[in-house]
C-alpha cells in the first residue's frame, strides 16, 4: 500500500474541515468570558453564579479524604458503577424524601454536576429539529448543553410567579415538544418561583399532551423566605425527570449532581453516560458521602440560607438607594440571583462596557434567551460577595446607569 507523503511546503491539517458539522452549533459561555474580566482585582463582579467560597467545608472535606483513603482506598481509587456509589444514592433518596419526593436507588443516576445530567437528557431525547420548550429567559447552561444536538427552541415567558402557564396550552397545540424544561425554584436567571397553582396546572397540561417535564432544581434547598412548595415530580411521578446537585450546597468543584427518572429512562441515561465518562469519580462520591453521613451538610445549608438572605437584602436595599427611576427588579425568596429590567432603549451587552469602566460587572440578558432577546435585562448574583462589597458594587452600577441614561 502506497504511503501518503507530506510534500515540501505543504500546510498542516485543516482542522475546520475535520470538525463535525455539529460543532458549528457550539458556543462559549458568556459567563466564562466575563470571568476573565473579573480577574482584575478592582472589578466587583455580580456575574458568576458561585456559592460563597469563604464558607466551603474545607476542613471537613479534608477529614473525609483522609478517612476514605485510610479505610477504603482500594474501592475509592478503583473503577465504579456507572449508576453511582450506592451509599451516596441512598443518602440522596433520604434527602429528597424531605421534600416529598419518593424514589428508590434504582431511580437515580449520579452525574458530574447537574450540567452533565442536562447533556445526557439532550443525548437521549433530542434529534436535530426537535422542539424543546423552555421558559424565557432560561438557564444558559441548558442551552449550551443542548445546542449541539440541534433543537428548535419554543419559549413561554415568565412573570413574578414563574412560567405563564396559561400560555402553555396554546403553544403545545401548535408544537410537538420533546420536553418542557423548567426551573421552578429561584429561577436562574430570573430569581422567581413557580407558584403552587401554576405547578399543578403545568403538570396537568403536560400530561394531557403527553409531554414530559425536565425539572431542574439546583437551588431548592436554599430557600430563605416563605414556605417550600412541592416539586413537580411529586405532582406527577411518571412524567417528570428531576435534576439536582451538590454544587450549591456542598461544593461546585466536586462536580456531583443527580437525575431521578423512571427506571426505563435511567437505563438510557446510564448507556449515554457510559459512552461519555464510564462513571462519576468514585473517590469524590465517597468523600461527599462521608461528609453527608456525618450530618455536616444539613446545618451547613441552614447557615448558607442566613448568609444569602443577608446578601440579598443588602442588594435590594442598595438598588433602591442607588438605581435611577425606570429600573425594576425581581425579589427572590431564595437561590443566588435576581433579574433587572432596564428601559427598552438600553442594550446591556453594550452597557456592560460602561459598567466595567466603573469597575463592576454583570451578565447581559441576551445570554439567557435562545433567540437573543432580553437586551434590556441583566442578571445579578449576590451569593459570593460580602454585604459591604455588594453595596459598593451596586453604587458603582447605579453610577454607570446614570451615565447611560444621562
Secondary structure, DSSP 8 states (H G I E B T S, - for coil): -------TT-----HHHHS-GGGGG----HHHHHHHHTTSTT-EE-------GGG--HHHHHHHHHHHHHHHHHHHTS---TT--HHHHHHHHHHHHTTT----GGGEEEESHHHHHHHHHHHHH--TT-EEEEEES--HHHHHHHHTTT-EEEEEEEETTEE-GGGHHHHHHH--EEEEEE--SS-TTT-----HHHHHHHHHHHHHHT-EEEEE-SSGGGB-SS-----HHHH-GGGEEEEEESTTTT-GGG--EEEE--HHHHHHHHHHHHHHHSSS-HHHHHHHHHHHHTTHHHHHHHHHHHHHHHHHHHHHHHHHHHS-TT-EE---SBSSEEEEE--TT--HHHHHHHHHHTTEE-EEGGGGSTTS--TTEEEEE-TTS-HHHHHHHHHHHHHHHHHHH-
